[in-house]
């Protein structure tokens, strides 16, 4: 094996390990970010469920007979 070939292989292996290291670092970062997104997603789902419950309660209040009568009385 000639010296030029050996230098080429050393550079190729070094660059290869650098690329693999960089990709692995990005993989770990994406995995960490995914965990954060899951936690945030769970919080948003919980908040959405609470808001849906509140809207349902408001719909019951507005469609209630007593509320409609009170509204008519106030408009007179």
N, C-alpha and C positions, 0 to 999 in steps of 0.2 A: 504494500500500500504506500503510495507516494505521500509526501508531506502536504501537498495541496489538497489531496483527498481527505487526509486526516483533519486538516484545519476546517475544511468544508463540513465534515461530519460533526466536529465539535461545535461549530457555529449553529448547525442545523439542530442538534440536540439541545443546545442552550436556548435557542429561540423557541423550540417546541415546548420545553419546560416552562418558559416564560408565558407562553400563550395558554398552556394548560392551567398554570397558577392563576392567571388573570380570569379565565373562564370559571374556575372553581370559586374564586372570590366573588364574582358576580352571581354565581349560583347561590352562595350562602347569603348574600345580600337580598336576593329575590325571595329566598325562603323566609328570611326574617321579616321582610315587608309583607309577605303573604300572611304571616301570623298576625301582624298589626291590622291588616285589612279584614281578617276574619273577626277579630275582636270588635272593630268598628262596625262591621256588618251586623254582628249580633246585637250591638247597642241600637243600631238604626231599626232593626226588626222589632225590638222590644218597644222602642218609642212609637213606631208605626202602629203596633197593636194597641197601645194606650190611646193614641189619637183616634183610632177607629172606634174604640169604646166610647170615647167622649163624644164623637160625632153621632153615634147611635143614641146616646142619652139626649143630646140636643134635638135630634129628630123626633124622639118621643115627646119631648116637652113642647115643641112647636106644633105637632099634630094633635096634642091633647085637647080635648073639648074645652077644658077650663081655660086654657091659654087663649083659645080662639074667642071665647066669650069675653074674657078680660080685654082683649085687643079691640073688640067691637065696642065695648063700653067706653074705653078710653078714646076711641075715635069719635064718639058722640059728644 
